[in-house]
Amino acid sequence: QVQVVESGGGLVQPGGSLRLSCTASGDIPSISVMEWFRQIPGKEREWVAIITDGGNTNSADSVKGRFTISRNNAKNTVYLQMNSLKPEDTAVYYCRAQTASGRKYWGQGTQVTISE
């Protein structure tokens, strides 16, 4: 079993920055991939970024160059650094851990609001 908890959301003006954190607990060695998704009410959940246990990363075109995913293994934490934020980045951001066996564990989400 794996548990993930997101934090760091909030209200930021356009052009600002936020750093989201996702801390995992439980069967940490089983985690092979950590990802960030986001969801606007009434829309499908959108994939944002991924980091593998090997340290490989990738992100969606809509955030590439603005968002950076990274991790601190000592703290079992993955980060999403979000810069140059736009109103369209407003969403609930979710972290997901996936194990090598394919099991997926979601966090409860953290609200990010970009507004004047």
N, C-alpha and C positions, 0 to 999 in steps of 0.2 A: 504494500500500500504506500502511496505517496500523497502528501498534502502540499498544496501550493497556496500561498497567500500574497496577493498584490497589495502594493501601497504606493503613495506618491502622487495620486491624482489631485486635481484641484482646478481652480479658475485662473487662467492666464490670458493676458492680452495678446492679440495677433502679433507675431514676430518674436514672441517670448519663448522660453524654454521650460521644460519639465523633465525630471528623471523619475521614471517608474521603476519600482523594485518588485521582484518576485522571489520569494524565499521558499525553498522546498524543504520538506522534512519527511521522515519515514525512511523508506528503502532507497536512499540516495544513489547507491551504486547501480541500481537498475535503470536509472534515467539515461536515455541515449540522446534525447532531443528536448530542447526547451523552445517554446514559441510564444509570440505575442499575436493576439487577434484584437479586433475592435468591432463594435457593433453599435449602429445607430438604431433607435427604436423604429420598428417597422421594416427594417432592412436585414438582409442576411449578414451573418458574422463574416468579417473580412480578415484574411490573413495579413499580418504586418511584417513579421520578421522571425528568423530562426537562427538558433545556434546549436551546433552539435556537440557531442562530448569530445570530439576532436578539435573543437574550436572553429570549425567552419561556420561562416555566417552568410546570410542572404536576407534581402528585404524586398518588399513590394515596390514596384516602380513609383507608386504614388508617394512614397516616403523616402525613396533612395536619395542619398545626399543630405537628408535632413535628420533622419532617425538612425541611431546606431545601437545595435544590440551587443552586449558584452556580459561577462560573468566574473564572479569572484568565487572560486571553488572553495576557498577556506570558509566562506560565509554561506555556501550553498545558495547563492543568490545570483539571479540574472537581472540585468538592468536594460531599460530602454531609454536612452537619452534622446529627447525630442527637442530639436531646435527649429527655429523659423516656423513656429506653429501657425496654422491657418484655421479660420473658423470651421472649415470642412474636416479638420482633424477631431472635432468634438465628437465624442463617443464614449462608451464604456469600454475600457481596455481589459482584456482577459489574458492571463498567462495559462499555458498548458504544458504539462510535462508528459512526455511519451517514453515508455520503457522499451527495451530491446524486444520484448515480447509483443509490443503493439498496444499495450494498455495506455489509455489516455486519462489524465487527471486535470481537471479545470479548477482555477481559482474562482473566487466570488465576483471578481471584477472591481475596477476602480474607475470612477468617473473623471473624465478630462473634458473641460469646457474652455473653449477659446472664444473670448468675447471682449468687447471694449468695456 
